Amino acid sequence: MSNYSSETMGVTNALSKLSFSDSLKKYIDNNQNMWANFGKMTSHLYREKLMKLMDNNGLTSEAKFMVFFFFSVIKNQPRVLKELNNMPSETKAEPWYNPTRDFIASHVTQYVTATTGNSKMPAVNIPSCNPGMDILVYCLITNPADIKIENVRNRTTFTQLYLNDDLQAEAKVGYAHYWNNVVKGTKNEQKTEAPKMRDDYYETIAGDRYKLLSLDLKEIEAPNGGYDRKFVEKYFKDIIKSLSKSSS
């Protein structure tokens, strides 16, 4: 019997039982793009998962929008479902209501850990898989007087936008504030560590470089180097102006 624990021959004995054959070399080389995200779930992969779930369940474009909308308002599946159930009858008569409500009830769960062994979408990852949408919804639901960078930077999705260095520095302040002051704990029983600001997580999402969205859901190109403060402040003013026109 081979001795795999030997300090002198253990590695040699183990290697003698392995085979990196030509067919394996070809397989690994031909699938090189797979390994970068192997076992990982980026915001792009979560977006793909959510969109495929909605496509496969036949959601209309309005119903899909409302899924994003509700979880930008609040990232909590039980609370979203409760509020949907309590909506007035005229809202429940809207064509998007039943498909949206049924999808959230059947295909969305709260945490990533609750998706093991099923294809459900974690609610906490819906805003972050489409950050431009989350910022647009923020503008739709917020009092115009409160739509300012000092407030929006506390949304973690703001960090995911393609911001210039100065504005990204402000976004980091808001990101840290969210994790250190807004999040008070977790109801996820599988989490043993208290939520806190993590620089490695911040660096990952700060590299996403998503674009802002217009009211007709078109991406707004960023200038070279990313959106600066003046650009984003003008974006807020344009959205507010467009909303006031459409409601008048």
Secondary structure, DSSP 4 states (H G I P E B T S, - for coil): ---SS-TTTHHHHHHTT----HHHHHHHHHTHHHHTTTT---HHHHHHHHHHHHHHTT--HHHHHHHHHHHHH---HHHHHHHHHTS-HHHHTSTTHHHHHHHHHHHEESSGGGGTTS-PEEGGGTGGGSHHHHHHHHHHHS-GGG-SHHHHTTSHHHHTB-B-HHHHHHHHHHHHHIIIII------TT--SPP---HHHHHHHHT--B-EE-TTS-EEPPPTT-B-HHHHHHHHHHHHHHHHHHH-
